[in-house]
Structures are given as C-alpha cells and as structure tokens.
C-alpha cells in the first residue's frame, strides 16, 4: 500500500476499548489493544497515502444477541423488546439511543473510511456506539 501511495486499513474495535464494562474486562483489553495497534500503524504510514483508523461500535444487533440478552435478563421469558430495553436501562445506561445498533449503521462508517473521501481521516477512533462514550469537553 505504501509503495502504491494509497490504502485503507480499518480496524473494527468496540466502545468497550474506551469504557470497559466491569463484567467484560478481558474483552475490553483486546479492544483497547486494537486502538494502540491502529494508532501505531497510522504513525508508521504517515505521509504515504495510507490511512489507518478504528471504528468503535456499541452493542450491535447480531445473530447471537437474543441468547446474550436472555443470559443477562432478569426474566428470560420477557419479550425480545423488553429484554433489550432492560439491557440498556440496567447494563448500558449511558447509551443515548437506548437500542441496539444495526450492522448497516456500522457498515456506513467503514465504507466512508475505506473511500477516497476519508483521505484526511487518519489515526482516528470513530464512534458508532450510540452515545455510550461520554464526550470530554
């Protein structure tokens, strides 16, 4: 990529790399490591036309999300909608959207970062996490 003068590297990490859930410390460590690797690679490729960025999704609707929500629900017989609402109320109260993120919402950020439009976005951690990570003034 450096020899060609153009390239895109996009890591998909997690908001847990910035705001580690107490019950998922092991997972959060791996996600914060991705942030470090991405930033170091961006520094190694500076000025080359290669960009390296990280996307930080939050809780995402996926194939296994129903089983996960049942495992943390106060009552596994709740409706899927009630389990999701409880999850955000109890486990992710900082979420501003209070819902699962759809995969296509994350894909839109990845598509941007992979495009020529993102030429000036480099070494960044871009949040698609529904507002779980507080903004620091």
C-alpha positions as CSV (number, residue, x, y, z in Angstrom):
1,X,0.0,0.0,0.0
2,X,2.8,2.4,0.9
3,X,4.6,1.6,-2.4
4,X,1.4,2.4,-4.3
5,X,0.8,5.6,-2.3
6,X,-2.8,4.6,-1.3
7,X,-4.5,2.3,1.0
8,X,-7.0,1.9,3.8
9,X,-6.7,-0.1,7.0
10,X,-9.8,-0.2,9.1
11,X,-10.0,-1.9,12.5
12,X,-13.4,-2.8,14.0
13,X,-12.9,-2.5,17.7
14,X,-15.6,-1.5,20.3
15,X,-16.6,1.2,22.6
16,X,-15.5,-1.2,25.3
17,X,-12.0,-0.3,24.5
18,X,-12.7,3.2,25.9
19,X,-15.4,2.4,28.5
20,X,-14.7,-1.1,29.7
21,X,-17.7,-2.9,31.1
22,X,-16.8,-4.4,34.6
23,X,-18.1,-7.8,33.5
24,X,-16.1,-7.9,30.3
25,X,-12.6,-6.7,31.2
26,X,-11.0,-9.4,29.1
27,X,-12.8,-8.3,26.0
28,X,-12.1,-4.6,26.7
29,X,-8.4,-5.2,26.9
30,X,-8.4,-6.7,23.4
31,X,-10.3,-3.8,22.1
32,X,-8.0,-1.2,23.6
33,X,-5.1,-3.1,22.2
34,X,-6.6,-2.6,18.7
35,X,-6.7,1.1,19.3
36,X,-3.0,1.1,20.1
37,X,-2.0,-1.0,17.1
38,X,-4.1,1.2,14.8
39,X,-2.5,4.4,16.0
40,X,1.0,3.0,15.8
41,X,0.4,1.8,12.2
42,X,-1.0,5.2,11.3
43,X,2.2,6.8,12.6
44,X,4.3,4.2,10.6
45,X,2.5,5.1,7.4
46,X,2.2,8.8,7.8
47,X,2.5,10.8,4.7
48,X,2.2,7.7,2.5
49,X,-1.4,8.0,1.4
50,X,-2.3,5.0,3.6
51,X,-4.8,5.7,6.4
52,X,-5.3,3.6,9.4
53,X,-8.5,4.1,11.5
54,X,-10.6,2.3,14.0
55,X,-14.4,2.0,14.2
56,X,-15.9,1.8,17.7
57,X,-19.3,0.1,17.5
58,X,-21.5,-0.2,20.6
59,X,-24.0,-3.0,21.3
60,X,-25.0,-4.3,17.9
61,X,-27.9,-6.4,16.7
62,X,-26.4,-9.7,15.6
63,X,-27.2,-13.3,15.2
64,X,-26.4,-14.2,18.8
65,X,-27.9,-11.1,20.5
66,X,-31.1,-12.8,21.6
67,X,-29.2,-15.5,23.5
68,X,-27.0,-12.9,25.1
69,X,-30.0,-10.7,26.2
70,X,-31.6,-13.8,27.7
71,X,-28.4,-14.5,29.6
72,X,-28.4,-11.1,31.3
73,X,-32.2,-10.6,31.6
74,X,-33.9,-10.5,35.0
75,X,-36.6,-12.8,33.4
76,X,-35.7,-14.8,30.3
77,X,-39.3,-15.1,29.4
78,X,-39.6,-11.3,28.7
79,X,-40.3,-10.3,25.1
80,X,-37.2,-9.6,23.0
81,X,-38.1,-5.9,23.0
82,X,-38.5,-5.9,26.8
83,X,-35.1,-7.6,27.2
84,X,-33.4,-5.1,25.0
85,X,-35.0,-2.2,26.9
86,X,-33.9,-3.7,30.2
87,X,-30.4,-4.3,28.9
88,X,-29.9,-0.6,28.1
89,X,-31.6,0.5,31.3
90,X,-29.5,-1.7,33.5
91,X,-26.3,-2.5,31.7
92,X,-25.7,0.4,29.3
93,X,-27.5,3.3,30.8
94,X,-25.1,5.8,29.2
95,X,-26.4,4.9,25.7
96,X,-28.1,7.9,24.2
97,X,-30.0,5.9,21.6
98,X,-31.1,3.1,24.1
99,X,-31.3,0.5,21.3
100,X,-29.1,-2.0,19.5
101,X,-27.1,-0.6,16.7
102,X,-27.9,-2.1,13.3
103,X,-25.0,-3.6,11.3
104,X,-25.6,-1.3,8.4
105,X,-25.1,1.7,10.6
106,X,-21.6,0.5,11.4
107,X,-21.0,-0.5,7.7
108,X,-21.7,3.1,6.6
109,X,-18.8,4.3,8.7
110,X,-16.5,1.5,7.4
111,X,-17.5,2.4,3.8
112,X,-16.6,6.0,4.4
113,X,-13.2,5.2,5.9
114,X,-12.4,2.8,3.1
115,X,-13.2,5.5,0.5
116,X,-11.2,8.3,-1.0
117,X,-13.5,10.7,0.9
118,X,-11.6,9.8,4.1
119,X,-8.2,10.9,2.9
120,X,-7.8,13.3,5.8
121,X,-9.1,10.9,8.5
122,X,-6.1,9.1,9.8
123,X,-5.2,7.6,13.2
124,X,-8.7,8.2,14.4
125,X,-11.1,6.2,16.5
126,X,-14.5,6.9,15.2
127,X,-17.5,6.1,17.4
128,X,-20.7,4.4,16.2
129,X,-21.7,3.4,19.7
130,X,-24.9,5.2,20.3
131,X,-23.5,7.7,22.8
132,X,-22.2,5.3,25.4
133,X,-18.8,7.0,25.5
134,X,-19.2,10.4,27.2
135,X,-17.8,13.3,25.3
136,X,-14.9,15.0,27.1
137,X,-15.2,18.8,26.9
